[in-house]
Amino acid sequence: MFKENKNKVETIIKTSEEFDSGRLDGIQRLKECGLILAVLASILLAVALFTFSPADPSWSQTAWGSDIQNGGGIVGAWVADTLFFVFGSLAYPLPIILTAGAWVVFRKRREDESIDLMLWGTRVLGLVVLLLTSCGLADINFDDIWYFSSGGVVGDVLTSLALPTLNVLGTTLALLFFWGAGFTLLTGISWLSIVERLGDSSIAGLHWVLNRMRGEKDEIVEPQLTPPSLIDPIQTKALESADETLDSVESISAIPLETENEPQPAARRFNIHMPKEEPVISSKVEAKVETDESFSAPLSPAPNYDYDEDEELPPRSKQLSATIEELDMVARESDDFAQDDVTSSAEPAHDGFMDQIDVVDEPPVDARQLENVVNNVELEDDSHIEPTISNFDVLDDDDEDDWQPQSAQSEYDIDDYDYEDEDSDEADSDEAEQDKDLTAFQSLVSEAQANMAGQQNPFLMQKDVNLPKPAEPMPTLELLYHPEKRENFIDRAALEEIARLVEAKLADYKIQAEVVDIFPGPVITRFELDLAPGVKVSRISSLSMDLARSLSAMAVRVVEVIPGKPYVGLELPNMSRQTVYLSDVISSPQFKESKSPTTIVLGQDIAGEAVVADLAKMPHVLVAGTTGSGKSVGVNVMILSMLYKSTPEDVRFIMIDPKMLELSIYEGIPHLLAEVVTDMKDASNALRWCVGEMERRYKLMSVLGVRNIKGFNDKLKMAAEAGHPIHDPLWKEGDSMDAEAPLLEKLPYIVVVVDEFADLMMVVGKKVEELIARLAQKARAAGIHLILATQRPSVDVITGLIKANIPTRVAFTVSTKTDSRTILDQGGAESLLGMGDMLYLPPGSSHTIRVHGAFASDDDVHAVVNNWKARGKPNYISDIISGDQSPEMMLPGERMESDEEVDPLFDQVVEHVVETRRGSVSGVQRRFKIGYNRAARIVEQLEAQGIVSAPGHNGNREVLSPAPIRD
Ligand SMILES: Nc1ncnc2c1ncn2[C@@H]1O[C@H](COP(=O)(O)OP(=O)(O)OP(=O)(O)O)[C@@H](O)[C@H]1O
């Protein structure tokens, strides 16, 4: 209580005094004087110690007559001698300790600061322990100075006590540890924090040394997330004055950097290359899409295609883009389910009946009654087939019987329909007989009609519909879906922000790079980076996964080389992806201007430019990608683009489709050389036919002296125009019934499309590889081109032989980098985004082009296919599929599959078997000392040649050849 009060009073006094004069109070004056004196004493002490001379008279020495050498005079000599005597060499730090002690005691403190006795006690104790142990350590380890022990008397006493028991090492260790304890007691510094600091600084030192050695000191850059004004105010000012309209930076740093008064900092402008305007399909085309009748009219016999023209249908583009729920809703609202079709095409008089039928969940009506009613309906109008009728015709007699009792309970009155059951009961037996015949006949007719109706179900593929021939010479663009409007919004600010983020993230990985160009595309955006000198591009490539993670992107593809530019590309997927429609690319000038009938569309490149290629120049293409990556759509797009460019006289197709789904749509177009091949055995025949055709074309070309199919066709045309049409020079009499060789015809390009090439390889095996390799090697000049698609990009499918001969590859998304290497001989396809995103490796180039594949829906394919079907029928060549593999049909250089190498021992074995009359494998094995496998193979060859029989049930073979005749 008292103390507190006193303090309070003192504080009040002190503040008033301080306020008045600003001078020290009495105690403070004493303290300061004490500090000054202590410093004086320290200095004198230091002088005395450093100028100590052993010749001076002192406490331990006696000297006469000579001058005192010590700088501190006789006092200095005495003090120094005494201190050296007591503390040895530890006397030297005493002036420092004295000054430090004086500072601690006399420094100016706040008056209310209490003195912590515990703290002071430990400090003093620490000082004593430190001094004693230091003396002890000095005594053991240092040399004596003059005639004093290096640890002084203190050190001597301590070591003489410890040495007999702990020896030198033990004493040193004990003193060291005590020294450490004394240090902590005195200073309060923990040894753990000392260890930590030491560790930190040694690691930092090591890093510094390593960075110096690697010479990358300059690469460590700070992420530049702060506005330029904070980094370089001069530069910012210049920028601001140059362009006042610059946008303000939205800082993505979490720290608020702007104050309200500060001017808005100017952003660094990135060079964003906006894509060109969309090619606009003329409104005429759009209008045509809606009123187009050429597509719907031919399908009119099928009930569902018979649209009511007055009824307003939603435009096709809308239908396509609508979800199933929306379509369902529309259908419900307009009530246009199958029932509607029936009612719209049926006679109005029958509507009531159909309505009644529709409300029945289970058929409780007499089947015969219904049948008759149905027949009546049918007879009235033969041209209309009612699909719903088939529901009732599938009933057999048993069912009819079962139903009989129910008919009595039927609550539906069907008497209105001129059916009188009672009459038949009253008729005589002849009439009954006639009725029976009539009923049987009618049921037969109705069954046939129902079957037909079943086959003409609009939901089934229509095979032979009579399509009216379109007026246009080639399919038109309105067959394809084209979106009415497209969101093509590019957010500059967002792109710039991403660009800054990319730079910052690269800086995190110690890569200094600057985004120089930004190319926003329909699916991805490419940021072109200018790397600082000396930064390897492989460092960025190896970081692609880390970058994708840190930029929260699905995948990031690094384009190591951009031809013609000194930059590196970083391709990031867009937030919202646009679909590239086939119509976009087909309507592009690139496609329109291309003259070749084998022009194929791939899609759009990253800048939205159409990517169009010529299959004739490729000359073959390998398409690979995992399931669902967009392969089939890609192949369809290639085929459709050729159907847009060429007539059947220009291009013919052979399609091989093991999946029976993808290419079977094309069945019936006039471009097909053979039916779509779905059986893999036939596929090898088709390929063999192609090889034969190739050889034939080569012979023809050599006779005409031209180098390729184009030259051949040109020469043919020239000759015809000159009035000298060329007759087939390879024709021989007897080849056909004609008296003279037929005229040569224009040779079309032949495109062989194989969807799921892996299946073909698995079923037919090596043979296919051989045939494909032969075609791939030579078929270019002969105008035969291959499109091979596979979802298994493994080396057993895409073999070295095939790869070597097919230089053009298209890779859709694959799962691993290894797969990507198998297809493209380089990585990258594993970072694609799927849904038609592809890498295209053009022929003779090692740089892949990223292409967003064009999308053709099934409706698009059907529309183009139907358009071509309406123009003509295919002229199938039956030999292509059914060609037998007989020796006469073999191609030059081809061997029968069963043709194995005949074993060198074959003749000897024949001799042995025929002589001994025993054709067992073990016998052959023993006699010729060969392995089982070889012996078994030879015996099988004997069987194939008819020398021995097949093994009987006991495994023995009978020798069929007669025994040799002996003389
Ligand atoms: N270019 C594209 N644009 C947009 N979506 C596409 C594109 N290509 C394909 N798709 C989408 O990807 C789906 C799968 O495509 P597709 O059937 O061609 O794959 P696939 O690789 O042939 O698969 P599978 O081998 O199983 O047949 C399609 O249904 C379609 O929705």
Boltz pocket constraint, residues with backbone or C-beta under 6 A from the ligand:
constraints:
  - pocket:
      binder: B
      contacts: [[A, 579], [A, 580], [A, 625], [A, 626], [A, 627], [A, 628], [A, 629], [A, 630], [A, 631], [A, 632], [A, 633], [A, 634], [A, 791], [A, 835], [A, 836], [A, 837], [A, 852], [A, 853], [A, 854], [A, 855], [A, 856]]
      max_distance: 6.0
